Amino acid sequence: MDNPVNNSGNETDICFHGINLSGALVALAALQSGCKVSIELNQKPDLQFLPELIALYPISAFELPNSVSRFKLLQKIAGFYPTLVYPQRLLTLVEDTRLKAKKLSLFDLLLGREREEASMPVRFSKYDQYKSIEQFFENGAMISEFRFDRNMLLIGLLGECSKAGARIFINSSSIKSKATVFCTQQPALRQIYFSESEFLFKNNLRIVMPQYEILLQKTENGFIAEFQTKQKNITADFCQKAAKYLQMAGAKQPEDQIIDAMLKLFSDKEESLNHDSKQIIIRDTNLYALKKECNAAASSISRKIRKRIKFRTWFNKRETANIDTTAFKQIMADCDEKFDLAKQTGIDYHRFCYYYYRFSKDIDILTEQAYEEMNSTRNDPEKIWEKVEKQYLDNLLLFR
């Protein structure tokens, strides 16, 4: 990938240095607005399966309008690749608040949720696995939220950019453009990985505190804690409470070590890009701020190149996907149908679901390649599919 995917031509309108989700969306909107676009990747995009939790459910009536607008945004994001957004039941815990069935039912009704998506209060005294929570929270609720595969969406958007005419390079410094755009590589999410810790619950957690939220997601070797807040700094009180909640969930690290990790997370300085004031920066953001960041970047680039990038119009016209229970049932039915075609390779159903959700548009190609691979690799379906996945992703990164 040292050479451009397409032959280099005249000066481009916009050159993106590095890429992130915000930048990829702006690049695609620019291409659809008639701009010439080049994308210079500093490194290959991250291919890891690291889905992020999306918690939209309102805790109070004041949050209801935000929940509705964020849900519509998620539907629009899902429109790019519907299987990259899928439902997830979270155990929601709210400090100093008892979650009541009537209030949850009202919110479900206002949000248009179906019976199968109904939110259910949980009394911890009834379940052994929740004993450790009782001392901190009055009760909780099982609420239907979502998971979102950001890394795979970014790969897909880069592929769309390439098909729309973008020239994609790896480590090239000879691209001439009217506007230079730097995309930060700093993670959009504030996360701490608790490896070698045993996550104590079957469901992932959402912990709501004044001014802060913590999302806890189980991994193979522990769990990930994601911190959401509009505050630039964190308080000592928050750190102490959060450390106790993380230990409640299974973190084995001592409290002072957890607090140090949180302080470091919030004190990390923004990445230095060695840019001058004339250059434009696009920061990766969480899903809630994504559209605002893209709109602002598109406006700045438009002024620079004196061509209008119609990001808002382009984004609003994109197809919206249903992400309710009915839609997911159809996705599951499609997955089952594809599994019937793939099961003779020996792959486990749950593992096949992983491949289907990530690569649904090309799952037939992966299945065919897996059958071909059986000629050289016998009785090891896991190895076969891992090899097929690697070959597929390597081919994707050619952006042909």
C-alpha positions as CSV (number, residue, x, y, z in Angstrom):
1,M,0.0,0.0,0.0
2,D,2.9,2.3,-0.5
3,N,1.4,3.5,-3.8
4,P,-1.8,5.3,-4.4
5,V,-4.8,3.2,-5.0
6,N,-5.8,5.3,-8.0
7,N,-3.3,7.1,-10.3
8,S,-2.4,10.5,-9.0
9,G,-3.6,13.4,-11.1
10,N,-3.9,17.1,-10.7
11,E,-4.0,18.9,-7.4
12,T,-6.9,17.8,-5.2
13,D,-9.2,20.1,-3.4
14,I,-8.8,18.4,0.0
15,C,-6.1,16.2,1.5
16,F,-6.9,14.4,4.7
17,H,-3.8,13.5,6.8
18,G,-4.8,10.5,8.9
19,I,-8.4,9.5,9.2
20,N,-11.1,9.0,11.8
21,L,-14.8,8.4,11.7
22,S,-15.6,12.1,11.6
23,G,-13.1,12.7,8.8
24,A,-14.3,9.8,6.7
25,L,-17.9,11.1,6.8
26,V,-16.7,14.6,5.8
27,A,-14.6,13.1,3.0
28,L,-17.5,11.1,1.6
29,A,-19.8,14.2,1.8
30,A,-17.1,16.2,0.0
31,L,-16.8,13.6,-2.8
32,Q,-20.6,13.7,-3.2
33,S,-20.4,17.5,-3.4
34,G,-18.1,17.3,-6.4
35,C,-14.7,17.8,-4.6
36,K,-11.5,16.0,-5.4
37,V,-10.3,14.2,-2.3
38,S,-7.1,12.5,-1.3
39,I,-6.6,10.6,2.0
40,E,-3.1,10.0,3.4
41,L,-3.1,7.3,6.0
42,N,-0.3,7.4,8.6
43,Q,-1.0,3.7,9.3
44,K,-3.5,1.0,8.5
45,P,-6.8,1.5,10.2
46,D,-7.5,-0.5,13.3
47,L,-9.3,-3.7,12.4
48,Q,-10.0,-5.0,16.0
49,F,-13.5,-5.8,17.1
50,L,-13.9,-3.3,19.8
51,P,-17.6,-2.3,19.8
52,E,-18.7,0.6,21.9
53,L,-21.9,0.8,24.0
54,I,-24.5,3.4,23.1
55,A,-26.8,4.3,26.0
56,L,-29.7,6.5,24.8
57,Y,-32.4,5.8,27.4
58,P,-33.5,8.9,29.3
59,I,-33.2,8.9,33.1
60,S,-35.4,11.9,33.5
61,A,-38.2,13.6,31.4
62,F,-35.8,16.5,30.7
63,E,-33.5,14.1,28.8
64,L,-36.3,12.7,26.6
65,P,-35.8,15.2,23.6
66,N,-32.1,14.4,23.5
67,S,-32.8,10.7,23.6
68,V,-35.1,11.0,20.6
69,S,-32.6,13.0,18.5
70,R,-29.8,10.7,19.4
71,F,-31.8,7.7,18.4
72,K,-32.5,9.2,15.0
73,L,-28.8,9.9,14.6
74,L,-28.0,6.3,15.4
75,Q,-30.6,5.2,12.9
76,K,-28.9,7.3,10.3
77,I,-25.5,5.8,11.2
78,A,-27.0,2.3,11.0
79,G,-28.1,3.2,7.5
80,F,-24.6,2.8,6.2
81,Y,-24.2,-0.8,7.5
82,P,-27.3,-1.9,9.5
83,T,-25.6,-5.0,11.1
84,L,-22.9,-2.8,12.8
85,V,-25.5,-1.5,15.2
86,Y,-27.3,-4.1,17.3
87,P,-29.3,-4.2,20.5
88,Q,-27.8,-4.9,23.9
89,R,-29.5,-5.2,27.2
90,L,-27.8,-3.1,29.8
91,L,-28.3,-3.2,33.6
92,T,-28.8,0.5,34.3
93,L,-27.9,1.8,37.8
94,V,-28.7,5.4,38.9
95,E,-27.2,7.0,42.0
96,D,-29.7,7.9,44.7
97,T,-32.6,7.0,42.5
98,R,-35.1,4.2,42.5
99,L,-36.2,3.2,39.0
100,K,-39.9,2.7,39.1
101,A,-41.9,0.5,36.7
102,K,-44.5,3.1,35.9
103,K,-41.9,5.7,34.9
104,L,-40.0,3.2,32.8
105,S,-43.3,2.1,31.1
106,L,-44.1,5.8,30.3
107,F,-40.7,6.4,28.8
108,D,-41.0,3.2,26.7
109,L,-44.3,4.4,25.4
110,L,-43.0,7.9,24.5
111,L,-40.0,6.3,22.8
112,G,-42.2,3.9,20.8
113,R,-40.6,0.8,22.2
114,E,-42.2,-2.6,21.5
115,R,-43.2,-5.0,24.2
116,E,-40.0,-7.1,23.7
117,E,-37.9,-4.0,24.3
118,A,-39.7,-3.1,27.5
119,S,-37.6,-1.8,30.4
120,M,-37.8,-3.9,33.5
121,P,-36.9,-2.9,37.1
122,V,-34.5,-5.3,38.9
123,R,-34.6,-5.9,42.7
124,F,-31.1,-7.0,43.6
125,S,-32.1,-9.0,46.7
126,K,-33.8,-11.6,44.3
127,Y,-30.5,-12.4,42.5
128,D,-27.3,-13.8,44.0
129,Q,-25.1,-12.2,41.2
130,Y,-26.3,-8.7,42.2
131,K,-25.6,-8.9,45.9
132,S,-22.5,-6.7,45.5
133,I,-24.6,-3.9,44.0
134,E,-27.1,-3.7,46.9
135,Q,-24.9,-1.6,49.1
136,F,-24.6,1.1,46.5
137,F,-27.9,1.3,44.6
138,E,-31.6,1.0,45.6
139,N,-32.4,-1.0,42.4
140,G,-31.7,-1.1,38.7
141,A,-33.4,-1.7,35.4
142,M,-32.7,-3.9,32.4
143,I,-32.9,-1.5,29.5
144,S,-32.5,-2.1,25.8
145,E,-29.6,-0.1,24.4
146,F,-27.1,-0.7,21.6
147,R,-23.6,-1.7,20.6
148,F,-21.8,-0.1,17.6
149,D,-18.8,-1.4,15.7
150,R,-16.9,1.9,15.0
151,N,-13.8,0.3,13.5
152,M,-15.7,-1.6,10.9
153,L,-17.8,1.4,9.9
154,L,-14.6,3.4,9.3
155,I,-13.2,0.7,7.0
156,G,-16.5,0.6,5.1
157,L,-16.6,4.4,4.7
158,L,-13.0,4.4,3.4
159,G,-14.1,1.8,0.8
160,E,-17.0,4.0,-0.2
161,C,-14.7,7.0,-0.5
162,S,-12.4,5.0,-2.8
163,K,-15.3,3.9,-5.0
164,A,-16.5,7.6,-5.1
165,G,-13.1,8.6,-6.5
166,A,-10.9,9.4,-3.5
167,R,-7.2,8.6,-3.8
168,I,-5.9,6.8,-0.7
169,F,-2.2,6.7,0.1
170,I,-0.1,5.2,2.9
171,N,2.7,7.6,4.1
172,S,2.9,9.9,1.1
173,S,4.1,13.4,1.5
174,S,3.8,14.7,-2.1
175,I,0.1,15.4,-2.3
176,K,-0.8,18.9,-3.4
177,S,-4.2,20.3,-2.3
178,K,-6.1,23.5,-1.8
179,A,-6.9,22.5,1.8
180,T,-5.0,20.3,4.2
181,V,-7.1,18.6,6.9
182,F,-5.6,16.8,9.9
183,C,-7.7,14.0,11.5
184,T,-6.6,13.3,15.1
185,Q,-5.8,9.8,16.0
186,Q,-6.7,10.4,19.7
187,P,-9.4,7.9,20.8
188,A,-12.9,9.4,20.6
189,L,-13.8,7.6,23.9
190,R,-12.3,7.9,27.4
191,Q,-11.7,4.2,28.3
192,I,-9.7,2.2,30.8
193,Y,-9.1,-1.5,30.2
194,F,-9.2,-3.8,33.3
195,S,-7.4,-6.9,32.1
196,E,-7.1,-10.0,34.2
197,S,-10.3,-8.9,36.1
198,E,-13.4,-11.0,36.2
199,F,-16.5,-9.1,35.2
200,L,-19.1,-10.3,37.7
201,F,-22.3,-9.8,35.8
202,K,-24.0,-11.3,32.8
203,N,-25.1,-8.0,31.4
204,N,-23.0,-5.0,30.6
205,L,-23.6,-2.0,33.0
206,R,-24.5,1.6,32.7
207,I,-23.8,3.6,35.9
208,V,-25.4,7.1,36.0
209,M,-24.0,9.7,38.4
210,P,-24.5,13.5,38.5
211,Q,-22.6,15.0,35.6
212,Y,-21.0,11.6,34.7
213,E,-21.8,8.2,33.3
214,I,-19.7,5.0,33.3
215,L,-20.4,2.2,30.8
216,L,-18.9,-1.2,31.6
217,Q,-18.4,-3.8,28.9
218,K,-17.2,-7.3,29.3
219,T,-14.2,-8.5,27.3
220,E,-12.5,-11.9,27.0
221,N,-9.9,-11.0,29.7
222,G,-11.8,-8.6,31.9
223,F,-13.8,-5.5,31.0
224,I,-13.7,-1.9,29.6
225,A,-14.8,1.1,31.5
226,E,-15.9,4.1,29.4
227,F,-16.3,7.5,31.1
228,Q,-18.8,10.0,29.6
229,T,-19.0,13.6,30.9
230,K,-19.1,17.2,29.6
231,Q,-16.8,18.2,32.4
232,K,-13.2,18.9,31.5
233,N,-12.0,17.9,34.9
234,I,-13.1,15.2,37.4
235,T,-13.6,15.6,41.1
236,A,-12.1,13.7,44.0
237,D,-15.6,12.6,45.0
238,F,-16.3,11.2,41.6
239,C,-13.0,9.3,41.5
240,Q,-13.6,7.7,44.9
241,K,-17.1,6.6,44.0
242,A,-16.2,5.4,40.6
243,A,-13.3,3.3,41.9
244,K,-15.7,1.6,44.3
245,Y,-18.2,0.9,41.5
246,L,-15.4,-0.5,39.3
247,Q,-14.3,-2.8,42.1
248,M,-18.0,-3.8,42.6
249,A,-18.0,-4.9,38.9
250,G,-14.8,-7.0,39.4
251,A,-11.8,-4.8,39.1
252,K,-8.9,-6.4,41.0
253,Q,-6.8,-3.3,41.2
254,P,-6.6,-1.3,44.5
255,E,-8.6,1.8,44.8
256,D,-5.6,4.2,44.6
257,Q,-4.4,2.6,41.4
258,I,-7.8,2.9,39.8
259,I,-8.0,6.6,40.8
260,D,-4.5,7.3,39.3
261,A,-5.6,5.7,36.1
262,M,-8.7,7.9,35.9
263,L,-6.7,11.1,36.7
264,K,-4.3,10.2,33.9
265,L,-7.1,9.5,31.5
266,F,-8.6,13.0,32.1
267,S,-5.3,14.8,32.2
268,D,-4.0,13.5,28.9
269,K,-3.2,16.4,26.7
270,E,-4.7,16.6,23.2
271,E,-2.5,15.1,20.6
272,S,0.0,17.5,18.9
273,L,-0.4,17.7,15.2
274,N,2.4,20.2,14.4
275,H,-0.1,22.2,12.4
276,D,-0.3,25.9,11.6
277,S,-3.3,28.1,12.1
278,K,-4.3,27.8,8.4
279,Q,-4.8,24.1,8.6
280,I,-8.1,22.4,9.6
281,I,-8.4,19.8,12.4
282,I,-11.1,17.1,12.6
283,R,-11.4,15.4,16.0
284,D,-12.9,12.0,16.5
285,T,-15.9,12.2,18.8
286,N,-18.4,10.1,20.5
287,L,-21.5,9.4,18.5
288,Y,-23.5,12.2,20.2
289,A,-21.2,14.9,19.0
290,L,-20.4,13.4,15.6
291,K,-22.8,15.4,13.4
292,K,-21.8,18.7,15.0
293,E,-18.1,18.0,14.5
294,C,-18.7,17.1,10.9
295,N,-20.8,20.1,10.2
296,A,-18.2,22.5,11.6
297,A,-15.4,20.8,9.7
298,A,-17.3,20.8,6.4
299,S,-18.0,24.6,6.8
300,S,-14.3,25.3,7.5
301,I,-13.2,23.3,4.5
302,S,-15.8,24.9,2.3
303,R,-14.5,28.4,3.1
304,K,-10.9,27.3,2.4
305,I,-11.5,25.7,-1.0
306,R,-14.4,28.0,-2.0
307,K,-16.6,25.1,-2.8
308,R,-19.6,24.2,-0.7
309,I,-19.6,20.8,1.0
310,K,-23.2,20.0,1.6
311,F,-22.7,17.8,4.6
312,R,-26.0,18.4,6.3
313,T,-28.0,17.9,3.1
314,W,-26.0,14.8,2.1
315,F,-26.2,13.2,5.6
316,N,-29.9,13.9,6.0
317,K,-30.7,12.3,2.6
318,R,-28.8,9.1,3.6
319,E,-31.0,6.1,4.1
320,T,-32.2,5.5,7.7
321,A,-32.2,2.0,9.1
322,N,-34.7,0.5,11.5
323,I,-32.9,-0.7,14.7
324,D,-35.9,-1.9,16.6
325,T,-36.7,-5.5,17.7
326,T,-38.5,-6.3,14.4
327,A,-35.6,-5.2,12.3
328,F,-33.1,-7.1,14.4
329,K,-35.3,-10.2,14.2
330,Q,-35.0,-10.0,10.4
331,I,-31.2,-9.6,10.7
332,M,-31.1,-12.7,12.9
333,A,-33.3,-14.6,10.4
334,D,-30.9,-13.7,7.6
335,C,-28.0,-14.7,9.8
336,D,-29.6,-18.1,10.4
337,E,-30.1,-18.6,6.7
338,K,-26.5,-17.8,5.9
339,F,-25.4,-20.1,8.7
340,D,-27.2,-23.0,7.1
341,L,-25.0,-22.5,4.1
342,A,-21.8,-22.2,6.2
343,K,-22.2,-24.8,8.9
344,Q,-20.6,-27.6,6.9
345,T,-17.3,-25.8,7.4
346,G,-17.7,-26.7,11.1
347,I,-18.0,-23.2,12.4
348,D,-19.8,-22.6,15.7
349,Y,-23.1,-20.7,15.4
350,H,-22.1,-17.9,17.8
351,R,-18.8,-17.4,16.1
352,F,-20.5,-17.2,12.7
353,C,-22.8,-14.5,14.1
354,Y,-19.7,-12.4,14.8
355,Y,-18.6,-12.7,11.1
356,Y,-22.1,-12.1,9.9
357,Y,-22.6,-8.9,11.9
358,R,-19.2,-7.5,10.8
359,F,-19.2,-8.6,7.2
360,S,-22.9,-9.2,6.3
361,K,-22.6,-7.6,2.8
362,D,-19.9,-10.1,1.8
363,I,-20.6,-13.1,4.0
364,D,-21.3,-15.3,1.0
365,I,-17.7,-14.5,-0.2
366,L,-16.3,-15.4,3.2
367,T,-18.3,-18.6,3.2
368,E,-17.1,-19.6,-0.2
369,Q,-13.5,-18.9,0.7
370,A,-13.9,-21.0,3.9
371,Y,-15.1,-24.0,1.9
372,E,-12.1,-23.6,-0.5
373,E,-9.8,-23.4,2.5
374,M,-11.0,-26.7,3.7
375,N,-9.1,-28.4,0.9
376,S,-5.8,-27.5,2.7
377,T,-6.9,-27.2,6.3
378,R,-9.0,-30.0,7.8
379,N,-10.8,-30.3,11.1
380,D,-9.9,-26.8,12.3
381,P,-12.9,-24.5,11.4
382,E,-11.6,-21.7,13.8
383,K,-8.3,-21.5,12.0
384,I,-10.0,-21.6,8.6
385,W,-12.3,-18.7,9.4
386,E,-9.6,-16.7,11.0
387,K,-7.5,-17.1,7.9
388,V,-10.4,-16.1,5.7
389,E,-11.1,-13.1,7.8
390,K,-7.5,-11.9,7.6
391,Q,-7.4,-12.3,3.8
392,Y,-10.7,-10.5,3.5
393,L,-9.6,-7.5,5.7
394,D,-6.2,-7.3,3.9
395,N,-8.1,-7.1,0.6
396,L,-10.4,-4.4,2.0
397,L,-7.5,-2.3,2.9
398,L,-6.5,-2.1,-0.7
399,F,-9.7,0.0,-1.2
400,R,-10.3,-1.2,-4.7
